[in-house]
């Protein structure tokens, strides 16, 4: 399931998208650390008008499983933080939200 969304200040919006391997790196993190199936990973970029806070806000919605412990999620956030900073030079705010499988309804 993992849905990873990047909200990035519009004046910086192309920084992450230009980093050719960045999306692949994020997908690999979802597969390697979160044990997601590659076809279930969804990554999008949304350019926003900045208000306050960090220039990049990364938001992950994921299905809760016994494998996705606090340590696993902390590792994922640490690796995602490093990938964002390496690709863009920007410091992100990262938030992860888990949902129990029985509370997720999806199509396509």
Steps between C-alpha positions, in 0.01 A plus 500: 500500500751761591390838368789745523416860422748784482367852549775733387519879476414594142828689457683175585255258338723373222796428730381153604345414165825584319689260722445205266573226748306660785163339424672164450683544832171577680334197343794284607470629857132404502579154365818428696414650838119485505486175299244645259435336165641725223167521317333630818730799553351836398717814495383848404637854510282802571628857459361730770514865598728506804364631826728414789702197591731287289508536120421127461228309682501124442189310603473122499176307537558129554327181607584391855663158519696321770816558293466879506613557856607831651865413427419420136309826456779701665749338263276580202472865605875529559576353155232713330637812671849418372371432147312832488797698629739326262273559197398857579708650778170575677402397852160327500226458755391135489178352638382138477143385560414131535152352456378152588430287192131462586461879491648545152271500200662539161439477132749480212 
